[in-house]
Amino acid sequence: MLNYLKQMRVFVVVKLEHAVIKLKVKHMRIYQEMLSLLKLKWLKEQVSKKQKIKLKLKKLINLQTQLLIYFNWQQEFMQSSKVQLLEQKQILFDAQALHQQFFVINGLQVLLYD
């Protein structure tokens, strides 16, 4: 009987050890899953941050492009304004020349004013 109790005790201890090992393995799996979930969450946050940075960078690149387009437009506008100013200056000069035309009448220069 004593031998039987010892065997039962060993059996119970072995069963308990197996249960503890199973629990440890289960806890280890849960721990690894939690760790992988945390890593996944961290990776998602990093991807989200990267996407936000990419979006901001894209906006800055678009802004740079828009500024270049705006400055090119401004430059073209200034060039066209300069051309218009030169044309108006020429018209004014022509008008002044017409205002003070010299006519040659019988060999005499006559200055006419309007």
Residue, then its C-alpha position, 0 to 999 in steps of 0.5 A: m500500500l505504501n508503494y502504491l501511495k508513492q506511485m500515486r504521489v509520483f503520478v500526481v507530481v508528474k501530472l502537475e508538472h505536465a499541467v504546469i508545463k502546459l500552462k507555461v507553454k500556453h502563457m508563453r504562446i499568449y505572451q508571444e501573441m501579445l508581443s506580436l500584437l504589440k509589434l503589429k500595433w507599433l508597426k501600424e503606428q509607424v506606417s501611419k506616421k510614415q503615411k502622414i509624413k508622406l502626405k505632408l511631404k506630398k503637400l509640400i511638393n505640391l506647394q513647391t510645384q504650385l509656387l513654381i507655377y505661380f511664380n512662372w505665371q507672375q513672371e509671364f504677367m510681368q513680361s506681358s505688362k512690360v510689353q504693354l507698357l512699352e507699347q503704350k510708351q510707343i503710342l504716347f511717343d507717336a502721339q507726341a510726335l503727331h502733336q508736334q508735326f513739322f510740315v514743309i510748306n513752300g520750303l518753310q518749316v512750320l511747326l503745328y500744335d494741336 
